[in-house]
Amino acid sequence: MIADVTRSLGTDYYLLEELLTDEEREVRDRVRAFADREVIPIINDYWDKAQFPFELIPKVAELGIAGSTIQGYGCPGMSYVAAMLVAIEMARGDGSLNTFFGVHSGLAMGTIDICGSEEQKERWLPQMARLEKIGAWGLTEAKHGSDSVMLETSARREGDEYVLNGEKRWIGNATFADLISIWARDEADGQVKGFVVEKGAPGYSTELITGKMGKRAVWQANIYLDNVRVPVENKLEGANSFKDTNKVLTATRGGVAWEAVGHAVAAYEAALTYAKERVQFGKPIASFQIIQNKLANMLAEITAMQLICYRLAKLQEQGKMTGPMASLAKMNNARKARQVCAEARDCMGGNGVLLEYIVARHLSDMEIVYTYEGTDTVQSLIVGRDVTGIGAFV
């Protein structure tokens, strides 16, 4: 039923449906139905008021998708293609909710899975899989966005504890998260290491960032760490250098490429439906050449993005995906989805700037996607370094 709707709108133009397993279709349809039933009808009001939709958290939990590809610990252990479809459908519903989920399921849970000990995984992942405990992920700092490897937050060992000091910025979920993965530089050896700070730790405080032009319904914050004491057992066993941080970034960067497809699909579907219904000069605007040209070009970009995502997911499943491959996907898809959303808004004229027509929200959110998880420029330099063997930045 849902897949038929997708085909009727032409967003599966190259029949990727035929390459999916039954399990992948079921996951996609489950999340798509959730987005249509629970998210889209209510999210505009939350987005407009810059409020987070806490009422959706238990409903997301019921989907059983948190932890995505993680095997065991109450996680679904789905394929990377299924995880791709989750990101696309969640973002098609709303980018803010997708960011909340991506931070929790991808970055926070992914860090524990990639860098945690067996004991740490058993301690935290099952509760996070049920969304009984919400995760956040703290790497970015005010002075170190793209240059994250130079982070200044410090960690000092004192007996059976580490003492953390510093600040983080743009940290999704940080104001209400139960577990916050903090990356800090160990004063003893200068290496970047990972720590899990638990809610209520003395010295941990946050400040909500306001005035955003996009992703308004997800709460991102500044984190302040003032002599926050973390038990030694909360130091992630396998997070001992920025190379370990980068493992997490590489694993999740592909998810942003998939998210971009969701925004583009939502905008295209809205523009196509609008063009068929909107009558000007005595006939639907879909009958005009310029609108058909825009729709055809939007669909071409979406199809190319879908194929990149599918291939990237397969490479990830085979253990062949590299950091530059993920960067290429993020760079291309964020850039193209941003343009698709802009074209969709243009197709809808003045109505395109109104939240009730959906596209304005996705266009604004794509401005954020274009920047986060590595800007377009930085992603291009990562790819450039890979193909030339020459680093264009320090």
C-alpha positions as CSV (number, residue, x, y, z in Angstrom):
1,M,0.0,0.0,0.0
2,I,2.6,2.5,1.1
3,A,5.1,1.4,-1.5
4,D,2.3,1.8,-4.2
5,V,1.8,5.4,-3.0
6,T,5.6,6.0,-3.4
7,R,5.6,4.6,-6.9
8,S,2.5,6.6,-7.9
9,L,4.5,9.8,-7.0
10,G,7.4,8.5,-9.0
11,T,10.0,8.7,-6.2
12,D,11.2,5.1,-6.9
13,Y,11.9,5.8,-10.5
14,Y,14.6,3.2,-10.9
15,L,12.6,0.5,-9.0
16,L,15.0,0.2,-6.0
17,E,12.0,-1.5,-4.4
18,E,12.9,-4.7,-6.3
19,L,16.3,-4.8,-4.6
20,L,15.0,-4.7,-1.1
21,T,14.5,-7.7,1.1
22,D,11.1,-8.4,2.7
23,E,12.5,-7.3,6.1
24,E,13.8,-4.0,4.6
25,R,10.4,-3.3,3.0
26,E,8.7,-4.0,6.3
27,V,11.0,-1.6,8.2
28,R,10.6,1.1,5.6
29,D,6.8,0.8,5.5
30,R,6.6,0.8,9.3
31,V,8.5,4.0,9.6
32,R,6.8,5.6,6.7
33,A,3.4,4.9,8.2
34,F,4.6,6.3,11.5
35,A,5.7,9.5,9.8
36,D,2.4,9.9,8.0
37,R,0.2,9.0,11.0
38,E,2.1,10.5,13.9
39,V,4.6,13.1,12.8
40,I,3.4,15.1,9.8
41,P,0.0,16.0,11.3
42,I,1.5,17.7,14.3
43,I,5.1,18.7,13.6
44,N,4.6,22.1,12.0
45,D,3.3,23.6,15.3
46,Y,6.3,22.2,17.2
47,W,8.7,23.4,14.5
48,D,7.1,26.9,14.5
49,K,7.3,27.2,18.3
50,A,10.8,25.7,18.5
51,Q,9.5,23.0,20.8
52,F,10.6,19.4,21.0
53,P,7.8,16.8,20.5
54,F,8.4,14.8,23.6
55,E,5.1,13.0,23.0
56,L,6.6,11.2,20.1
57,I,9.5,9.5,22.1
58,P,7.4,6.6,23.3
59,K,5.9,6.2,19.8
60,V,9.4,6.0,18.3
61,A,10.3,3.4,21.0
62,E,7.4,1.3,19.8
63,L,8.9,1.1,16.3
64,G,11.8,-1.0,17.7
65,I,14.4,0.7,15.5
66,A,16.8,2.3,18.0
67,G,20.3,0.9,17.6
68,S,19.5,0.1,14.0
69,T,22.4,-2.1,12.8
70,I,23.8,-3.0,16.3
71,Q,23.6,-6.7,17.0
72,G,22.3,-7.8,20.4
73,Y,21.7,-5.7,23.5
74,G,18.0,-5.4,22.6
75,C,18.9,-3.7,19.3
76,P,17.2,-4.7,16.0
77,G,20.4,-5.7,14.2
78,M,18.9,-4.5,10.9
79,S,20.8,-4.3,7.6
80,Y,22.6,-1.0,6.6
81,V,20.0,-0.7,3.8
82,A,17.2,-0.9,6.3
83,A,19.0,1.8,8.4
84,M,19.2,3.9,5.2
85,L,15.5,3.6,4.7
86,V,14.7,4.5,8.3
87,A,16.7,7.7,7.9
88,I,15.0,8.6,4.7
89,E,11.5,8.0,6.0
90,M,12.1,9.7,9.3
91,A,13.5,12.8,7.6
92,R,10.6,12.7,5.1
93,G,8.4,13.1,8.1
94,D,10.5,15.7,9.9
95,G,14.2,16.6,10.0
96,S,14.2,17.6,13.7
97,L,12.8,14.3,14.8
98,N,15.4,12.5,12.5
99,T,18.2,14.5,14.1
100,F,17.0,13.6,17.6
101,F,16.9,9.9,16.6
102,G,20.2,10.1,14.7
103,V,22.0,11.6,17.7
104,H,20.5,9.0,20.1
105,S,20.6,5.9,17.9
106,G,23.5,6.6,15.6
107,L,26.0,8.8,17.5
108,A,25.3,8.0,21.2
109,M,24.5,4.3,20.8
110,G,27.0,3.9,18.0
111,T,29.8,5.2,20.1
112,I,29.1,2.8,22.9
113,D,28.8,-0.1,20.4
114,I,32.0,0.9,18.6
115,C,34.1,2.1,21.5
116,G,32.6,0.5,24.6
117,S,33.6,-2.5,26.5
118,E,31.3,-5.5,26.8
119,E,30.2,-4.4,30.3
120,Q,29.5,-0.9,29.1
121,K,27.4,-2.2,26.2
122,E,25.4,-4.4,28.5
123,R,25.0,-1.5,31.0
124,W,23.7,1.1,28.6
125,L,22.5,-0.2,25.2
126,P,19.4,-2.2,26.2
127,Q,17.9,0.8,28.0
128,M,18.8,3.1,25.1
129,A,17.3,0.6,22.6
130,R,14.0,1.0,24.5
131,L,14.5,4.8,24.7
132,E,14.2,4.5,28.5
133,K,17.5,6.4,28.5
134,I,18.2,9.1,25.9
135,G,21.7,9.7,24.5
136,A,23.6,12.8,23.4
137,W,27.0,13.2,21.8
138,G,29.4,16.0,22.5
139,L,32.4,16.6,20.2
140,T,31.9,20.1,18.6
141,E,33.1,23.2,20.4
142,A,32.5,26.9,19.8
143,K,36.1,27.4,18.5
144,H,36.4,24.0,16.9
145,G,33.7,23.2,14.4
146,S,35.2,21.7,11.3
147,D,38.6,21.6,13.1
148,S,37.2,19.2,15.7
149,V,40.5,17.4,16.2
150,M,41.8,20.4,18.0
151,L,39.2,20.3,20.8
152,E,40.1,21.9,24.1
153,T,37.9,20.1,26.6
154,S,40.2,18.4,29.0
155,A,40.2,15.2,31.1
156,R,42.4,14.7,34.1
157,R,42.7,11.4,36.0
158,E,42.3,11.7,39.8
159,G,42.2,8.3,41.5
160,D,39.1,6.4,40.4
161,E,37.7,9.3,38.5
162,Y,38.3,11.6,35.6
163,V,37.7,15.3,36.0
164,L,36.3,17.0,32.8
165,N,36.5,20.7,32.0
166,G,35.4,22.6,28.9
167,E,32.6,23.6,26.7
168,K,30.7,21.9,23.8
169,R,28.3,23.5,21.3
170,W,25.5,22.4,19.0
171,I,24.9,19.2,21.0
172,G,21.5,17.7,20.1
173,N,19.5,16.3,23.0
174,A,21.9,17.6,25.6
175,T,19.4,19.5,27.7
176,F,17.4,16.3,28.6
177,A,19.7,13.4,27.7
178,D,20.4,10.7,30.3
179,L,23.8,9.7,28.9
180,I,26.1,12.1,27.1
181,S,29.2,10.9,25.3
182,I,31.9,13.6,25.8
183,W,35.1,13.7,23.9
184,A,38.0,15.3,25.8
185,R,41.8,15.5,25.6
186,D,43.6,13.6,28.3
187,E,46.0,15.9,30.1
188,A,48.4,12.9,30.7
189,D,49.1,11.9,27.1
190,G,47.3,14.5,25.0
191,Q,45.1,12.0,23.3
192,V,41.4,12.5,22.6
193,K,39.3,10.0,24.6
194,G,35.6,9.3,25.1
195,F,33.6,9.5,28.4
196,V,30.0,8.9,29.3
197,V,28.6,11.6,31.6
198,E,25.4,10.6,33.3
199,K,22.4,13.0,33.9
200,G,22.7,14.9,37.1
201,A,26.4,14.9,37.3
202,P,27.6,17.9,39.4
203,G,29.2,20.6,37.3
204,Y,27.3,19.6,34.1
205,S,25.0,22.3,32.8
206,T,23.5,23.3,29.5
207,E,22.1,26.3,27.7
208,L,19.6,25.9,24.9
209,I,20.5,27.5,21.6
210,T,17.6,29.6,20.2
211,G,16.9,31.6,17.1
212,K,17.7,28.8,14.6
213,M,16.4,29.1,11.0
214,G,16.0,25.3,10.7
215,K,15.8,22.1,12.7
216,R,13.7,24.2,15.0
217,A,12.0,21.3,16.8
218,V,15.2,19.6,17.9
219,W,16.9,21.1,20.9
220,Q,20.6,21.7,20.5
221,A,22.6,23.2,23.3
222,N,25.9,24.5,24.7
223,I,27.3,22.2,27.3
224,Y,29.4,23.5,30.2
225,L,31.7,21.1,32.1
226,D,33.0,22.5,35.3
227,N,35.1,19.9,37.2
228,V,32.6,17.2,36.2
229,R,33.7,13.9,37.9
230,V,33.3,10.8,35.8
231,P,33.9,7.3,37.3
232,V,36.7,5.4,35.6
233,E,34.2,2.8,34.5
234,N,32.5,5.5,32.4
235,K,35.6,6.1,30.3
236,L,34.9,4.3,27.0
237,E,37.4,1.4,26.8
238,G,38.0,1.7,23.1
239,A,38.0,5.5,22.7
240,N,41.6,6.4,23.1
241,S,42.5,8.7,20.2
242,F,40.8,10.9,17.6
243,K,41.1,7.9,15.2
244,D,38.4,6.2,17.4
245,T,36.3,9.4,17.3
246,N,36.6,9.3,13.5
247,K,35.3,5.7,13.4
248,V,32.1,6.9,14.8
249,L,32.0,10.0,12.5
250,T,32.6,7.8,9.4
251,A,29.9,5.3,10.4
252,T,27.3,8.0,10.9
253,R,28.2,10.4,8.1
254,G,26.5,8.1,5.6
255,G,23.3,8.6,7.6
256,V,23.3,12.3,6.8
257,A,23.5,11.5,3.1
258,W,20.4,9.3,3.6
259,E,18.6,12.0,5.6
260,A,19.1,14.4,2.7
261,V,17.1,12.0,0.4
262,G,14.2,12.1,2.8
263,H,14.0,15.9,2.7
264,A,14.3,15.9,-1.1
265,V,11.6,13.3,-1.4
266,A,9.2,15.2,0.9
267,A,9.7,18.4,-1.0
268,Y,9.3,16.8,-4.4
269,E,6.2,14.9,-3.4
270,A,4.6,18.1,-2.1
271,A,5.6,20.1,-5.2
272,L,4.3,17.4,-7.6
273,T,1.0,17.1,-5.7
274,Y,0.6,20.9,-5.6
275,A,1.4,21.3,-9.3
276,K,-1.3,18.9,-10.3
277,E,-3.9,20.7,-8.1
278,R,-2.9,24.3,-8.5
279,V,-4.8,26.0,-11.4
280,Q,-3.5,29.1,-13.0
281,F,-4.3,30.6,-16.4
282,G,-7.1,28.1,-16.7
283,K,-5.2,24.9,-16.2
284,P,-3.0,23.0,-13.6
285,I,0.5,24.4,-13.5
286,A,1.8,20.8,-14.0
287,S,0.8,21.3,-17.6
288,F,3.4,24.1,-18.1
289,Q,6.8,23.2,-19.6
290,I,8.9,25.0,-16.9
291,I,7.2,23.2,-14.1
292,Q,7.6,19.8,-15.8
293,N,11.3,20.7,-16.4
294,K,11.8,21.4,-12.7
295,L,10.0,18.2,-11.7
296,A,12.0,16.1,-14.1
297,N,15.3,17.6,-12.8
298,M,14.3,17.2,-9.2
299,L,13.4,13.6,-9.8
300,A,16.8,13.0,-11.6
301,E,18.7,14.3,-8.5
302,I,16.6,12.2,-6.1
303,T,17.1,9.1,-8.2
304,A,20.9,9.7,-8.3
305,M,20.9,10.3,-4.5
306,Q,19.0,7.1,-3.9
307,L,21.4,5.0,-5.9
308,I,24.4,6.5,-4.1
309,C,22.8,5.7,-0.8
310,Y,22.0,2.1,-1.7
311,R,25.5,1.4,-3.0
312,L,27.1,3.1,0.1
313,A,24.9,1.0,2.4
314,K,26.0,-2.2,0.6
315,L,29.7,-1.2,0.8
316,Q,29.2,-0.5,4.5
317,E,27.6,-4.0,5.0
318,Q,30.7,-5.5,3.3
319,G,33.1,-3.5,5.4
320,K,34.4,-1.7,2.3
321,M,33.1,1.8,3.0
322,T,35.8,4.4,3.6
323,G,35.7,7.8,5.2
324,P,36.1,9.6,1.8
325,M,33.3,7.5,0.3
326,A,31.0,8.6,3.1
327,S,32.1,12.2,2.6
328,L,31.4,12.1,-1.1
329,A,27.9,10.8,-0.4
330,K,27.2,13.5,2.3
331,M,28.7,16.3,0.1
332,N,26.7,15.3,-3.0
333,N,23.4,14.5,-1.4
334,A,23.3,17.5,0.9
335,R,24.1,19.8,-2.0
336,K,21.6,18.3,-4.3
337,A,18.8,17.9,-1.7
338,R,19.2,21.6,-0.8
339,Q,18.6,22.5,-4.5
340,V,15.7,20.1,-4.8
341,C,14.0,21.7,-1.8
342,A,14.6,25.2,-3.3
343,E,13.1,24.2,-6.7
344,A,10.1,22.7,-5.0
345,R,9.5,25.9,-3.1
346,D,9.8,27.8,-6.3
347,C,7.2,25.6,-8.0
348,M,4.8,26.5,-5.2
349,G,5.2,30.2,-5.5
350,G,4.2,32.3,-2.5
351,N,2.5,29.3,-0.9
352,G,5.9,27.5,-0.8
353,V,7.0,29.7,2.1
354,L,4.1,28.6,4.4
355,L,4.6,25.8,6.8
356,E,1.2,24.2,5.9
357,Y,2.6,23.4,2.5
358,I,5.5,21.4,4.1
359,V,8.3,22.5,1.7
360,A,9.4,25.5,3.7
361,R,10.3,23.4,6.7
362,H,12.3,20.9,4.7
363,L,14.1,23.7,2.8
364,S,15.1,25.4,6.1
365,D,16.1,22.1,7.6
366,M,18.3,21.3,4.6
367,E,20.4,24.4,5.4
368,I,21.3,22.7,8.6
369,V,22.0,19.4,7.0
370,Y,24.2,21.1,4.5
371,T,26.4,22.2,7.3
372,Y,26.3,19.6,10.1
373,E,28.4,16.4,10.2
374,G,31.0,18.3,8.2
375,T,30.4,21.2,5.9
376,D,30.2,20.9,2.1
377,T,33.7,22.4,1.7
378,V,35.3,20.2,4.3
379,Q,33.8,17.1,2.8
380,S,35.1,18.1,-0.6
381,L,38.6,18.5,0.9
382,I,38.5,15.1,2.4
383,V,37.6,13.6,-1.0
384,G,40.2,15.8,-2.6
385,R,42.9,14.6,-0.3
386,D,41.9,11.0,-1.0
387,V,42.1,11.4,-4.8
388,T,45.2,13.6,-5.0
389,G,47.2,12.4,-2.0
390,I,47.7,16.0,-1.0
391,G,46.1,17.5,2.1
392,A,44.7,21.0,1.5
393,F,44.1,21.7,5.1
394,V,46.2,20.9,8.3
